[in-house]
Amino acid sequence: MNQRIRITAAGAALAALSWSLTACGLGSGTLDRCVPAPATTASTADLEGSYAGSLAAEGTRLTLTTRPGESGGTLTVGNWPTGDSFRKELGASFSTTGTWELDQPSAGSQHALLRLHFDPPKPDLPAPDTIDLLSIGIDAKRTFVYADDDPDTCPDFRLQLH
């Protein structure tokens, strides 16, 4: 009976650990999240600056500048991944300028979002598969923007403010 209790306890501990790792470190207070929790509010001043990518965004760069009195500003991207629709025309990645805006939570969204609008070389046609909407994660030490494809896992496409 004693061995059965140890096996059950070990199984429960393993399940809790694996959940906290796949959920970006949400479970245990001793584990840090891979990115801060999605921001329920953010300001343009919080987002202004230069970002560098990691994991699936390795080599990707994003610079955001603000426009006084507006909820966004201008952007510059380098090595941004091209969606499948335009890969033949642009290659695996592109660099360009554009504008950005901050979408605050509304009835359709519980979190603040960063919306990107690219200038050419992106064609004028809509590109649903090019990443242009990012979640925002801010804590006391870090600011990230990331593609939040699955809230139960750590995002692979993420950029950190430097």
Phi, psi and omega per residue, in radians:
M1 nan -0.707 -3.134
N2 -1.073 -0.697 3.124
Q3 -1.146 -0.647 3.122
R4 -1.092 -0.722 3.116
I5 -1.124 -0.736 3.129
R6 -1.116 -0.740 3.134
I7 -1.124 -0.764 3.115
T8 -1.089 -0.791 3.136
A9 -1.113 -0.730 3.124
A10 -1.122 -0.719 3.105
G11 -1.103 -0.733 3.125
A12 -1.141 -0.715 3.125
A13 -1.133 -0.737 3.118
L14 -1.117 -0.739 3.115
A15 -1.090 -0.756 3.134
A16 -1.120 -0.725 3.135
L17 -1.149 -0.797 -3.119
S18 -1.155 -0.624 3.085
W19 -1.123 -0.774 -3.091
S20 -1.170 -0.521 3.115
L21 -1.302 -0.733 3.138
T22 -1.285 -0.457 -3.134
A23 -1.615 0.509 3.039
C24 1.138 0.564 3.092
G25 1.342 0.418 -3.089
L26 -1.214 -0.588 -2.945
G27 -1.234 -1.087 -2.995
S28 -1.530 2.424 3.065
G29 -1.187 -0.294 -3.125
T30 -1.480 -0.268 3.126
L31 -1.738 2.371 3.047
D32 -1.458 2.587 3.019
R33 -1.199 2.594 3.095
C34 -1.182 -0.558 2.997
V35 -2.388 2.684 3.088
P36 -1.064 2.730 3.100
A37 -1.009 2.605 3.111
P38 -0.943 2.318 -3.083
A39 -1.306 2.299 3.048
T40 -1.467 -0.312 3.026
T41 -2.575 2.605 3.091
A42 -2.698 2.777 3.071
S43 -2.101 2.827 3.102
T44 -1.078 -0.611 3.106
A45 -1.097 -0.585 3.094
D46 -1.103 -0.531 -2.993
L47 -1.707 -0.332 -3.073
E48 -1.084 2.378 3.087
G49 2.416 -2.943 -3.090
S50 -1.880 2.359 -3.103
Y51 -2.042 2.535 3.048
A52 -2.146 2.444 -3.088
G53 -1.528 2.776 3.040
S54 -2.456 2.948 -3.075
L55 0.942 -2.121 -3.108
A56 -1.152 -0.290 3.128
A57 -1.751 0.233 -3.138
E58 -0.937 2.255 -3.139
G59 1.521 -0.151 3.134
T60 -1.456 2.427 3.125
R61 -2.217 2.554 3.104
L62 -2.493 2.263 3.057
T63 -2.162 2.212 3.122
L64 -1.992 2.265 3.007
T65 -2.101 2.595 -3.079
T66 -1.705 2.811 2.995
R67 -2.028 2.125 -3.114
P68 -0.928 2.322 3.093
G69 1.406 0.019 -3.141
E70 -2.012 2.823 3.131
S71 -1.680 0.770 3.135
G72 3.072 -2.630 -3.122
G73 3.015 -2.578 -3.124
T74 -1.835 2.776 3.141
L75 -2.397 2.744 2.977
T76 -2.353 2.290 3.079
V77 -2.114 2.588 3.046
G78 -2.302 2.368 3.115
N79 1.009 0.671 -3.139
W80 -1.350 2.345 -3.085
P81 -1.172 2.312 3.134
T82 -1.463 2.362 3.047
G83 -1.177 2.781 -3.087
D84 -0.970 -0.602 -3.082
S85 -1.069 -0.501 -3.052
F86 -2.069 0.175 -3.076
R87 -1.099 -0.689 3.129
K88 -1.095 -0.707 -3.082
E89 -1.333 -0.716 -2.990
L90 -1.878 -0.261 -3.047
G91 1.589 -2.989 -3.057
A92 -1.217 -0.451 -3.142
S93 -2.603 2.910 3.122
F94 -2.505 2.852 3.058
S95 -2.224 2.390 -3.110
T96 -2.867 -3.059 3.036
T97 -2.056 -3.126 3.104
G98 2.919 -2.701 3.115
T99 -2.280 2.867 3.108
W100 -2.452 2.767 3.064
E101 -2.492 2.662 3.129
L102 -1.740 2.090 3.078
D103 -1.708 1.994 3.098
Q104 -1.379 2.775 3.138
P105 -0.973 2.497 3.109
S106 -2.464 -2.935 -3.130
A107 -1.035 -0.549 -3.104
G108 -1.563 -0.220 -3.083
S109 -2.461 2.428 3.137
Q110 -1.664 -0.118 -3.049
H111 -2.253 2.709 3.038
A112 -1.217 2.506 -3.113
L113 -2.298 2.611 3.064
L114 -1.810 2.085 -3.123
R115 -1.873 2.190 -3.092
L116 -1.852 2.430 3.077
H117 -2.186 1.946 -3.052
F118 -1.583 2.449 2.959
D119 -1.390 3.021 3.031
P120 -0.909 2.544 0.526
P121 -1.548 0.050 3.091
K122 -1.161 2.208 3.113
P123 -1.046 2.807 -3.097
D124 -1.188 -0.308 -3.128
L125 -1.193 2.621 3.072
P126 -1.049 2.500 -3.130
A127 -2.176 1.429 -3.059
P128 -1.127 -0.306 -3.098
D129 -1.778 0.027 3.015
T130 -1.582 2.295 -3.096
I131 -1.157 2.016 3.126
D132 -2.424 0.180 3.086
L133 -2.411 2.091 -3.049
L134 -2.180 2.520 2.994
S135 -1.344 2.757 -3.118
I136 -2.085 2.272 3.073
G137 -2.198 2.135 -3.097
I138 -2.312 2.264 2.959
D139 -2.288 -2.964 -3.055
A140 -1.110 -0.411 -3.044
K141 -2.027 -0.363 -2.972
R142 -2.419 2.639 2.985
T143 -2.263 2.198 3.100
F144 -2.195 2.626 2.854
V145 -2.129 2.440 -3.002
Y146 -2.752 2.733 3.041
A147 -1.456 1.958 -3.060
D148 -1.679 1.221 -3.088
D149 -1.211 -0.608 -3.102
D150 -2.501 1.872 -3.078
P151 -1.126 -0.187 3.126
D152 -1.568 -0.056 3.122
T153 -2.268 2.795 3.082
C154 -1.200 2.325 -3.116
P155 -1.198 2.354 3.110
D156 -1.409 -0.574 3.131
F157 -1.725 1.788 -3.106
R158 -2.556 2.539 3.127
L159 -2.233 2.425 -3.112
Q160 -1.973 2.416 3.078
L161 -1.201 2.333 3.115
H162 -2.056 nan nan
